[in-house]
């Protein structure tokens, strides 16, 4: 196995992370195996008696020599990399996680982008409507439905989907909703093409594309029109995120929900 991984590491640099543990195991075996050291001691010491003291001496000398060689070869590079210290600074995400922990019940389920929901799960342990991994066909279909929040859809249509998956809150990201892409690789364009709608670039380069009469849900919900406030209540906002509480069926039309 270590030979196979060694070949992979030599041909593909990123594979060295798999070879590393095997190197450590073999190095430990070489240091700890008495048979190997007895052979070496017999050749160097020329005696077949008790060589335990000589073996311990040789082990320490060998390890010290290896440490000195490694330090002399790589110390400059290591210290240079240690100077490149980076600090996590994302106050909007920290504020989001703290708000969820303090202001929502442990059973509240959240819908959002998969990359964000990974952090929500890790930091708050709240239930998620769409797990941040594509594991099977059902999960892919669920995510496709839930991502309609970034498509051109009527609020009633989006609300029905969210209720279907028992979403308590939705987290909208302007970095996704308002993103622009010349290659249509952003999520809004992807959803438009999936729905057979002409994307924001206005180019109808596929025969099945039509112009949508519906506004983009994630964009228009921010303005608080009644057709949105009857179904959703904004409960938290910062420069990066907007969180909306999803009204249950019996709360529809009763105004904002605390």
N, C-alpha and C positions, 0 to 999 in steps of 0.2 A: 504493500500500500504506500509506504513512504517513497519508494522508487517512482511509482506512478505519479504521486503528488509532486515529487521533485521535478519530474519532466514537465508537468503542467506549470509549475512555478517558473521554470526556466523559459518556457515558451510564452506564457501569459503572466505578466507581472502581478496582476491582482490575485492570482491563485496562490501566491506565497503565504497568504493568511491561513490556508489549509495545511500547508506544509510545515509551518512554524511549530505547532504542537508536537508533531512527530520528531522534529529536531530536538526539542526539549526532552522528550521521552528517551531517545537514544543517547543523548548526552548524559542524562541521569543514570542510565544503565551502564554506560562506560565508566562513570565515576564510582558507582556503587558495586559493580560486579567484581568480586574478589578473584575469580578465575583469570580474568584479563590482567589484573594487576599482578597476580602471582607469576604469570608468564613473563611479564615485563621485568618484575623484580628478579626472577631467576636468571634472566639474561644479563641484567645490569649488575646484580649483586654477586652472581656466580655461586650461590648457595641454595640448597634445597630445604633449609630449615625454616624456622619461624621468621617470616619476613613482614609481620604485621606493622612493626615500627617503621620499617623502611617504606612499606606501602603507604602508610599514613603521611609520611614525609613527602613522598612522591606526589600523592594526591594534592597536598597543599601547595607544593611548588608548581605543579601543572596548572591548577586553578588560578593561582596568583599570576602566573605567566599569561594565561589566556585573558584574564581581566585587564592586565596592563596593556596587552596588544589591542584588545577591543577598545579600551579607553583612548589609546593614542590614535587609533584609526578614525573613531567616530565621535569623540568628545566635542570637537569644534562644530560639527554638523548638529549634534543634539542640542548644545547650548544655543546655537543660532535659532533652532526651531522653538526652543523654550522662550525665547525673547518675543516671539509672535503670539502674545497672549490675547485672547479674545473674550469678551464678556457678553453674556446673553442680555440683550436689552430689547424687550418687546412689551412695553407697558400696557398696550391695548389688549394683548392676549392675556397678560396677567390679570388685568381688570376683569376681563370676560370670565376667566376661570374662578376668580374670587366671588364674582357676582353669582355665578351658578351655584357655588357651594353655599353661599349665605342666603340666597333669595329663592331657591327652588327646592321642592321636596325631593328626597332621594329616589322617588319613583318616577319623576318627570322624565319623559323621553325627548331627546333632541334630534333634530334633523339639520344637516348642514353638509358642506363638502367633506369628502372622505378624509382628506388630509387634516382638516380641522377636527373632525370627530375623533381621530386617533388621540389628539391631545385632550379633548373633552373627556374621553373614557379614562385616560391615564390620570388626569388631574382631579376629576370629580367623581368618577365611577358611576356616572349616570347612564341609564339605558340609551341605546342608539337605535334610530330607525333603520339605518343602513351601515352595516359594519364596514370599517375602512379597508376591506380586502375583497377582491372578487374571488369568491370561493366556489360558486356554482351558478347555474343558469338562473335560478330563482332570485338570487341576490343581485345579479346583473340586471335583471328585469326590474327589480324593486328600485335600485339606484337610478335607473333610467326614468322611472315614473317620478321619483322624488325630485330629481333634478329639473322637473318642469317649473320649479320656482325661478329658474334662470331663463326660461323660455318665454315666448309671447303667448300668454294664456290668460283667460278670465279668472278672477279670484275665486269664483265658485268652483271652477274645475280643479284648481290647485288645492283648495280647501278640502274637497272630497278625497283627494289622494292622501293628504296629510291625516285626515280622520281615519281613512282606511288602514293606515299603518300606525295608528295610535300616537301620533306625534303631539307632544305637549307644547313644544317651542320650536321655532325655526330660527336658525342663525344665518343671516345674509351677509355676504362679504362684497363690498364695493370693488375690491380688487378683481373679483370674478365678474360681477354684474356689469361693470363699466369697462372691462378690458377690451382692447382693440387688437386685431390680428389681421395682417395682410394675407396670411395663409389660411385663415379660418380655423386655426388650431385652438382658439379659446372656447370655453364651455358654452357661452351664449350662441355662437355660430354653430357649434356641434349640435345643440338642441334644436336650433332652427332647421338645420339640414335633416335631422332625424324626423322632425315634424312636417317636412315638406314645405318649409317656409323660406322665403328669400332672406338671407342674413343681412346684417347691417350695412354691408358694402353695396347692397342694391343690385348685385349681379345675379341674374337668373340664368346660370350656365348649365342647369340641368332641366330636362323637360318637365319634371314633376313639380318644380318649385312654383309656389304661388305667393302673392303678397298678402301678408297677414293683416287683418283689421284690428287685432288685439295688441295692446301695449305690452312691453316686457314687464312681467310681474314684479321682479325684484326691483325694478326702477320706479314704477308708478306707485307701489305701495308706500313709498316714503312720503308721498304728498297727503296721505290721510283722507282720501275720498271716502264717502260713506259706504260704498260697496266693498271697501277694504276694511274699514273700522267695524263693520257689522260682523266680520269674520275673524279679524285679527286685532290684537292690541299690542302696540309697541311698548315694551317694558324695560328696555335697556339700549343704550346707544353710545358709541364712542367714535373715534375717527376711522376705525377699521371695520367694526361690526355693528349690526343692528339685530336685536332679538325681538321676535314677535311671539306672543302667546296665541295659540290656536284655540279658538272658541269651540266648545263642544256643541252638539246639535241643539241642545236646549238653551244655549247662551246666544244663539244667532239672533241678531237684530236688537239686542238689549244694551248695546253700547259697549264701551271699554270694560274689560274685565281686569280686576286687580290681580 
